[in-house]
């Protein structure tokens, strides 16, 4: 059974940092590109960051570029999202998605909630 389990979401103050993790199981993790999407209150789900199978290429939304870093550990079947300089616009549910085709996720985790508030 394919599973993507996100963790690390929390309440954090503006300007703070947070690291999200997503542990994958049930498929060959090293053969899939991985993505982090997010969905803010009343907003559509949007791409935050993506990383290729061997970490050779990463892609970021303009809104998170220079603040977020996506990485992966194929030995641990885990993808990470390190987030810095968080602001209220970053509030939302963050979803991990696998993508056999670049930027076309075909399976999602259940998400982890990030709330940025003082």
OpenMM code with the backbone's topology and positions (N, CA, C; nanometers):
from openmm import Vec3, app, unit

residues = "UNK UNK UNK UNK UNK UNK UNK UNK UNK UNK UNK UNK UNK UNK UNK UNK UNK UNK UNK UNK UNK UNK UNK UNK UNK UNK UNK UNK UNK UNK UNK UNK UNK UNK UNK UNK UNK UNK UNK UNK UNK UNK UNK UNK UNK UNK UNK UNK UNK UNK UNK UNK UNK UNK UNK UNK UNK UNK UNK UNK UNK UNK UNK UNK UNK UNK UNK UNK UNK UNK UNK UNK UNK UNK UNK UNK UNK UNK UNK UNK UNK UNK UNK UNK UNK UNK UNK UNK UNK UNK UNK UNK UNK UNK UNK UNK UNK UNK UNK UNK UNK UNK UNK UNK UNK UNK UNK UNK UNK UNK UNK UNK UNK UNK UNK UNK UNK UNK".split()
positions = [
    Vec3(0.0851, -0.1199, 0.0000),
    Vec3(0.0000, 0.0000, 0.0000),
    Vec3(0.0882, 0.1243, 0.0000),
    Vec3(0.0599, 0.2147, -0.0928),
    Vec3(0.1341, 0.3410, -0.0989),
    Vec3(0.0941, 0.4293, 0.0191),
    Vec3(0.1933, 0.4817, 0.0851),
    Vec3(0.1662, 0.5751, 0.1951),
    Vec3(0.2662, 0.6905, 0.1922),
    Vec3(0.2164, 0.8092, 0.2169),
    Vec3(0.2967, 0.9282, 0.2388),
    Vec3(0.2477, 0.9901, 0.3683),
    Vec3(0.3366, 1.0001, 0.4650),
    Vec3(0.2966, 1.0488, 0.5967),
    Vec3(0.3778, 1.1727, 0.6315),
    Vec3(0.3080, 1.2847, 0.6353),
    Vec3(0.3735, 1.4118, 0.6678),
    Vec3(0.3753, 1.4348, 0.8176),
    Vec3(0.4747, 1.5087, 0.8630),
    Vec3(0.4825, 1.5476, 1.0024),
    Vec3(0.5625, 1.6759, 1.0148),
    Vec3(0.5557, 1.7362, 1.1325),
    Vec3(0.6349, 1.8553, 1.1581),
    Vec3(0.5557, 1.9841, 1.1605),
    Vec3(0.4313, 1.9796, 1.1205),
    Vec3(0.3508, 2.1000, 1.1242),
    Vec3(0.3294, 2.1467, 1.2678),
    Vec3(0.3186, 2.2794, 1.2849),
    Vec3(0.3042, 2.3351, 1.4192),
    Vec3(0.2611, 2.4804, 1.4108),
    Vec3(0.2350, 2.5366, 1.5261),
    Vec3(0.2116, 2.6800, 1.5381),
    Vec3(0.3477, 2.7466, 1.5583),
    Vec3(0.3769, 2.8447, 1.4747),
    Vec3(0.5072, 2.9115, 1.4824),
    Vec3(0.4855, 3.0612, 1.4676),
    Vec3(0.5702, 3.1376, 1.5302),
    Vec3(0.5594, 3.2828, 1.5239),
    Vec3(0.6146, 3.3357, 1.3915),
    Vec3(0.5656, 3.4499, 1.3477),
    Vec3(0.6220, 3.5116, 1.2259),
    Vec3(0.7719, 3.5287, 1.2391),
    Vec3(0.8410, 3.4971, 1.1310),
    Vec3(0.9861, 3.5030, 1.1322),
    Vec3(1.0522, 3.3746, 1.1750),
    Vec3(0.9744, 3.2802, 1.2212),
    Vec3(1.0295, 3.1551, 1.2700),
    Vec3(1.0594, 3.0554, 1.1602),
    Vec3(1.1093, 2.9403, 1.2016),
    Vec3(1.1463, 2.8336, 1.1095),
    Vec3(1.0786, 2.7033, 1.1499),
    Vec3(1.0674, 2.6152, 1.0536),
    Vec3(1.0037, 2.4856, 1.0770),
    Vec3(1.0557, 2.3886, 0.9728),
    Vec3(1.0672, 2.2617, 1.0097),
    Vec3(1.1043, 2.1600, 0.9117),
    Vec3(0.9958, 2.0537, 0.9057),
    Vec3(0.9465, 2.0327, 0.7864),
    Vec3(0.8487, 1.9282, 0.7629),
    Vec3(0.9179, 1.8040, 0.7089),
    Vec3(0.8612, 1.6883, 0.7417),
    Vec3(0.9112, 1.5613, 0.6895),
    Vec3(0.7966, 1.4836, 0.6280),
    Vec3(0.8299, 1.4021, 0.5311),
    Vec3(0.7316, 1.3132, 0.4687),
    Vec3(0.7990, 1.1785, 0.4469),
    Vec3(0.7490, 1.0772, 0.5133),
    Vec3(0.8026, 0.9431, 0.5001),
    Vec3(0.7168, 0.8632, 0.4034),
    Vec3(0.7818, 0.8036, 0.3056),
    Vec3(0.7124, 0.7274, 0.2017),
    Vec3(0.7298, 0.5776, 0.2220),
    Vec3(0.6302, 0.5023, 0.1823),
    Vec3(0.6393, 0.3570, 0.1864),
    Vec3(0.5462, 0.2987, 0.0820),
    Vec3(0.5712, 0.1741, 0.0463),
    Vec3(0.4828, 0.1045, -0.0463),
    Vec3(0.5155, 0.1237, -0.1932),
    Vec3(0.6233, 0.1946, -0.2245),
    Vec3(0.6652, 0.2125, -0.3637),
    Vec3(0.8138, 0.2434, -0.3650),
    Vec3(0.8726, 0.2400, -0.4839),
    Vec3(1.0153, 0.2659, -0.4988),
    Vec3(1.0395, 0.4158, -0.4945),
    Vec3(1.0673, 0.4675, -0.3773),
    Vec3(1.0800, 0.6112, -0.3541),
    Vec3(1.1823, 0.6751, -0.4472),
    Vec3(1.2919, 0.6077, -0.4718),
    Vec3(1.4020, 0.6658, -0.5495),
    Vec3(1.3660, 0.6888, -0.6957),
    Vec3(1.2557, 0.6331, -0.7407),
    Vec3(1.2160, 0.6480, -0.8799),
    Vec3(1.1132, 0.7580, -0.9015),
    Vec3(1.0760, 0.8251, -0.7944),
    Vec3(0.9745, 0.9302, -0.8043),
    Vec3(1.0327, 1.0659, -0.7671),
    Vec3(0.9958, 1.1665, -0.8471),
    Vec3(1.0166, 1.3025, -0.8031),
    Vec3(0.9206, 1.3279, -0.6867),
    Vec3(0.9573, 1.4221, -0.6015),
    Vec3(0.8722, 1.4502, -0.4872),
    Vec3(0.8389, 1.5990, -0.4811),
    Vec3(0.7234, 1.6282, -0.4265),
    Vec3(0.6756, 1.7659, -0.4212),
    Vec3(0.6189, 1.7987, -0.2836),
    Vec3(0.6189, 1.9254, -0.2542),
    Vec3(0.5449, 1.9794, -0.1405),
    Vec3(0.4467, 2.0826, -0.1971),
    Vec3(0.3206, 2.0597, -0.1706),
    Vec3(0.2167, 2.1549, -0.2042),
    Vec3(0.1600, 2.2096, -0.0742),
    Vec3(0.0909, 2.3200, -0.0862),
    Vec3(0.0251, 2.3745, 0.0321),
    Vec3(-0.1105, 2.4335, -0.0056),
    Vec3(-0.1975, 2.4372, 0.0922),
    Vec3(-0.3307, 2.4925, 0.0707),
    Vec3(-0.3662, 2.5822, 0.1878),
    Vec3(-0.3718, 2.7111, 0.1613),
    Vec3(-0.4084, 2.8061, 0.2644),
    Vec3(-0.5585, 2.8148, 0.2822),
    Vec3(-0.6043, 2.8761, 0.3881),
    Vec3(-0.7482, 2.8895, 0.4146),
    Vec3(-0.8193, 2.9577, 0.2979),
    Vec3(-0.9180, 2.8911, 0.2427),
    Vec3(-0.9941, 2.9493, 0.1327),
    Vec3(-0.9202, 2.9578, 0.0013),
    Vec3(-0.8060, 2.8914, -0.0077),
    Vec3(-0.7257, 2.8977, -0.1299),
    Vec3(-0.7139, 2.7601, -0.1941),
    Vec3(-0.6736, 2.7609, -0.3198),
    Vec3(-0.6489, 2.6348, -0.3881),
    Vec3(-0.5115, 2.5795, -0.3499),
    Vec3(-0.4982, 2.4496, -0.3681),
    Vec3(-0.3682, 2.3878, -0.3429),
    Vec3(-0.2686, 2.4390, -0.4456),
    Vec3(-0.1495, 2.4739, -0.3990),
    Vec3(-0.0482, 2.5272, -0.4893),
    Vec3(0.0864, 2.4617, -0.4619),
    Vec3(0.1668, 2.4564, -0.5657),
    Vec3(0.3002, 2.3995, -0.5534),
    Vec3(0.3873, 2.4895, -0.4690),
    Vec3(0.4587, 2.4268, -0.3748),
    Vec3(0.5564, 2.5011, -0.2968),
    Vec3(0.6967, 2.4722, -0.3463),
    Vec3(0.7272, 2.3418, -0.3577),
    Vec3(0.8618, 2.3027, -0.3982),
    Vec3(0.8590, 2.1617, -0.4547),
    Vec3(0.9592, 2.1323, -0.5380),
    Vec3(0.9695, 1.9993, -0.5963),
    Vec3(1.1161, 1.9625, -0.6092),
    Vec3(1.1427, 1.8326, -0.6102),
    Vec3(1.2802, 1.7844, -0.6203),
    Vec3(1.2813, 1.6591, -0.7057),
    Vec3(1.3839, 1.6463, -0.7904),
    Vec3(1.3938, 1.5301, -0.8765),
    Vec3(1.4425, 1.4083, -0.7990),
    Vec3(1.4435, 1.2941, -0.8659),
    Vec3(1.4730, 1.1672, -0.8003),
    Vec3(1.6084, 1.1651, -0.7314),
    Vec3(1.7081, 1.2253, -0.7957),
    Vec3(1.8437, 1.2222, -0.7400),
    Vec3(1.8853, 1.3559, -0.6804),
    Vec3(1.7876, 1.4420, -0.6562),
    Vec3(1.8124, 1.5744, -0.5968),
    Vec3(1.8914, 1.6672, -0.6881),
    Vec3(1.9011, 1.6306, -0.8162),
    Vec3(1.9786, 1.7131, -0.9063),
    Vec3(1.9141, 1.8442, -0.9422),
    Vec3(1.7827, 1.8484, -0.9341),
    Vec3(1.7088, 1.9692, -0.9694),
    Vec3(1.6005, 1.9953, -0.8664),
    Vec3(1.5857, 2.1209, -0.8303),
    Vec3(1.4769, 2.1618, -0.7431),
    Vec3(1.4024, 2.2772, -0.8081),
    Vec3(1.2790, 2.2937, -0.7670),
    Vec3(1.1963, 2.4015, -0.8204),
    Vec3(1.1138, 2.4592, -0.7066),
    Vec3(1.0979, 2.5916, -0.7067),
    Vec3(1.0260, 2.6581, -0.5993),
    Vec3(0.9262, 2.7586, -0.6554),
    Vec3(0.8159, 2.7731, -0.5843),
    Vec3(0.7239, 2.8817, -0.6150),
    Vec3(0.7926, 3.0137, -0.5798),
    Vec3(0.7609, 3.1184, -0.6532),
    Vec3(0.8221, 3.2487, -0.6255),
    Vec3(0.7987, 3.2933, -0.4818),
    Vec3(0.6846, 3.2557, -0.4272),
    Vec3(0.6480, 3.3016, -0.2927),
    Vec3(0.7341, 3.2403, -0.1833),
    Vec3(0.8019, 3.1296, -0.2140),
    Vec3(0.8827, 3.0635, -0.1111),
    Vec3(1.0306, 3.0591, -0.1466),
    Vec3(1.0628, 3.1005, -0.2669),
    Vec3(1.2021, 3.0967, -0.3115),
    Vec3(1.2897, 3.1769, -0.2163),
    Vec3(1.4048, 3.1239, -0.1868),
    Vec3(1.5033, 3.1850, -0.0959),
    Vec3(1.4645, 3.1744, 0.0507),
    Vec3(1.3485, 3.1151, 0.0790),
    Vec3(1.3102, 3.0935, 0.2189),
    Vec3(1.2932, 2.9455, 0.2517),
    Vec3(1.2516, 2.8662, 0.1537),
    Vec3(1.2274, 2.7242, 0.1750),
    Vec3(1.3338, 2.6429, 0.1019),
    Vec3(1.3671, 2.5277, 0.1596),
    Vec3(1.4610, 2.4356, 0.0957),
    Vec3(1.4015, 2.2964, 0.0984),
    Vec3(1.3899, 2.2355, -0.0180),
    Vec3(1.3436, 2.0978, -0.0271),
    Vec3(1.4647, 2.0066, -0.0411),
    Vec3(1.4594, 1.8928, 0.0264),
    Vec3(1.5674, 1.7949, 0.0170),
    Vec3(1.5075, 1.6562, 0.0354),
    Vec3(1.5867, 1.5548, 0.0051),
    Vec3(1.5383, 1.4187, 0.0211),
    Vec3(1.6534, 1.3268, 0.0609),
    Vec3(1.6163, 1.2184, 0.1248),
    Vec3(1.7105, 1.1144, 0.1625),
    Vec3(1.6530, 0.9836, 0.1100),
    Vec3(1.7082, 0.9354, 0.0012),
    Vec3(1.6545, 0.8136, -0.0596),
    Vec3(1.6801, 0.6894, 0.0247),
    Vec3(1.7790, 0.6959, 0.1122),
    Vec3(1.8038, 0.5836, 0.2023),
    Vec3(1.6957, 0.5724, 0.3091),
    Vec3(1.6378, 0.6868, 0.3440),
    Vec3(1.5348, 0.6903, 0.4476),
    Vec3(1.3938, 0.7054, 0.3906),
    Vec3(1.3832, 0.7086, 0.2580),
    Vec3(1.2523, 0.7260, 0.1926),
    Vec3(1.1795, 0.8486, 0.2474),
    Vec3(1.2530, 0.9561, 0.2612),
    Vec3(1.1980, 1.0750, 0.3248),
    Vec3(1.2309, 1.2001, 0.2431),
    Vec3(1.1334, 1.2884, 0.2336),
    Vec3(1.1541, 1.4188, 0.1731),
    Vec3(1.1262, 1.5239, 0.2801),
    Vec3(1.2040, 1.6305, 0.2764),
    Vec3(1.1959, 1.7338, 0.3791),
    Vec3(1.1630, 1.8685, 0.3157),
    Vec3(1.1076, 1.9567, 0.3979),
    Vec3(1.0905, 2.0954, 0.3576),
    Vec3(1.1334, 2.1823, 0.4752),
    Vec3(1.2477, 2.2458, 0.4594),
    Vec3(1.2962, 2.3384, 0.5607),
    Vec3(1.2421, 2.4764, 0.5276),
    Vec3(1.1739, 2.5379, 0.6225),
    Vec3(1.1091, 2.6662, 0.5989),
    Vec3(1.1650, 2.7708, 0.6944),
    Vec3(1.2030, 2.8846, 0.6384),
    Vec3(1.2561, 2.9955, 0.7180),
    Vec3(1.1740, 3.1212, 0.6911),
    Vec3(1.1917, 3.2181, 0.7811),
    Vec3(1.1265, 3.3489, 0.7657),
    Vec3(0.9774, 3.3348, 0.7370),
    Vec3(0.9129, 3.2527, 0.8142),
    Vec3(0.7711, 3.2256, 0.7918),
    Vec3(0.6859, 3.3488, 0.8193),
    Vec3(0.5813, 3.3634, 0.7409),
    Vec3(0.4859, 3.4724, 0.7616),
    Vec3(0.3442, 3.4179, 0.7532),
    Vec3(0.2484, 3.5014, 0.7766),
    Vec3(0.1094, 3.4554, 0.7849),
    Vec3(0.0607, 3.3944, 0.6538),
    Vec3(0.1175, 3.4376, 0.5434),
    Vec3(0.0788, 3.3828, 0.4130),
    Vec3(0.1220, 3.2373, 0.3967),
    Vec3(0.2110, 3.1920, 0.4812),
    Vec3(0.2566, 3.0529, 0.4743),
    Vec3(0.1645, 2.9586, 0.5517),
    Vec3(0.0679, 3.0134, 0.6207),
    Vec3(-0.0272, 2.9301, 0.6946),
    Vec3(-0.1059, 2.8410, 0.5999),
    Vec3(-0.1188, 2.7144, 0.6368),
    Vec3(-0.1971, 2.6235, 0.5546),
    Vec3(-0.1632, 2.4798, 0.5843),
    Vec3(-0.2278, 2.3913, 0.5112),
    Vec3(-0.1963, 2.2488, 0.5198),
    Vec3(-0.0939, 2.2167, 0.4114),
    Vec3(0.0108, 2.1512, 0.4515),
    Vec3(0.1196, 2.1166, 0.3604),
    Vec3(0.1111, 1.9683, 0.3267),
    Vec3(0.1080, 1.9424, 0.1989),
    Vec3(0.0923, 1.8061, 0.1487),
    Vec3(0.2173, 1.7613, 0.0750),
    Vec3(0.2540, 1.6399, 0.1003),
    Vec3(0.3618, 1.5757, 0.0274),
    Vec3(0.2992, 1.4991, -0.0888),
    Vec3(0.3601, 1.5100, -0.2058),
    Vec3(0.3067, 1.4384, -0.3210),
    Vec3(0.4180, 1.3715, -0.3990),
    Vec3(0.3928, 1.2526, -0.4480),
    Vec3(0.4907, 1.1862, -0.5342),
    Vec3(0.4537, 1.2151, -0.6788),
    Vec3(0.5539, 1.2175, -0.7648),
    Vec3(0.5289, 1.2497, -0.9052),
    Vec3(0.6203, 1.1679, -0.9938),
    Vec3(0.5665, 1.0740, -1.0669),
    Vec3(0.6493, 0.9985, -1.1612),
    Vec3(0.6911, 1.0885, -1.2773),
    Vec3(0.5964, 1.1720, -1.3198),
    Vec3(0.6264, 1.2745, -1.4199),
    Vec3(0.6499, 1.4064, -1.3468),
    Vec3(0.7474, 1.4806, -1.3905),
    Vec3(0.7872, 1.6042, -1.3227),
    Vec3(0.6688, 1.6989, -1.3063),
    Vec3(0.6452, 1.7387, -1.1817),
    Vec3(0.5424, 1.8349, -1.1437),
    Vec3(0.4008, 1.7858, -1.1754),
    Vec3(0.3840, 1.6555, -1.1804),
    Vec3(0.2505, 1.5973, -1.1977),
    Vec3(0.2282, 1.4925, -1.0895),
    Vec3(0.2011, 1.5368, -0.9695),
    Vec3(0.1821, 1.4405, -0.8596),
    Vec3(0.0622, 1.3505, -0.8826),
    Vec3(0.0783, 1.2240, -0.8430),
    Vec3(-0.0301, 1.1285, -0.8624),
    Vec3(-0.0764, 1.0655, -0.7315),
    Vec3(-0.0142, 1.1041, -0.6211),
    Vec3(-0.0559, 1.0501, -0.4914),
    Vec3(-0.0152, 1.1502, -0.3846),
    Vec3(-0.1051, 1.1648, -0.2844),
    Vec3(-0.0828, 1.2641, -0.1790),
    Vec3(-0.0875, 1.2003, -0.0418),
    Vec3(-0.0184, 1.2655, 0.0502),
    Vec3(-0.0384, 1.2339, 0.1898),
    Vec3(-0.1594, 1.3092, 0.2428),
    Vec3(-0.1854, 1.2954, 0.3717),
    Vec3(-0.3009, 1.3616, 0.4323),
    Vec3(-0.2721, 1.5035, 0.4772),
    Vec3(-0.1456, 1.5422, 0.4759),
    Vec3(-0.1114, 1.6792, 0.5076),
    Vec3(-0.0756, 1.7017, 0.6533),
    Vec3(-0.0050, 1.8123, 0.6763),
    Vec3(0.0305, 1.8554, 0.8105),
    Vec3(0.0069, 2.0063, 0.8180),
    Vec3(-0.0508, 2.0519, 0.9285),
    Vec3(-0.0944, 2.1906, 0.9399),
    Vec3(0.0167, 2.2795, 0.9927),
    Vec3(0.0421, 2.3877, 0.9201),
    Vec3(0.1354, 2.4911, 0.9622),
    Vec3(0.0561, 2.6188, 0.9864),
    Vec3(0.0699, 2.6719, 1.1048),
    Vec3(0.0026, 2.7975, 1.1386),
    Vec3(0.1068, 2.8987, 1.1823),
    Vec3(0.1103, 3.0109, 1.1119),
    Vec3(0.2049, 3.1167, 1.1449),
    Vec3(0.1261, 3.2316, 1.2058),
    Vec3(0.1483, 3.2511, 1.3336),
    Vec3(0.0711, 3.3522, 1.4050),
    Vec3(0.1428, 3.3903, 1.5331),
    Vec3(0.1242, 3.5148, 1.5730),
    Vec3(0.1816, 3.5606, 1.6999),
    Vec3(0.0791, 3.5455, 1.8123),
] * unit.nanometer
topology = app.Topology()
chain = topology.addChain("A")
for resn in residues:
    res = topology.addResidue(resn, chain)
    for name in ("N", "CA", "C"):
        topology.addAtom(name, app.Element.getBySymbol(name[0]), res)
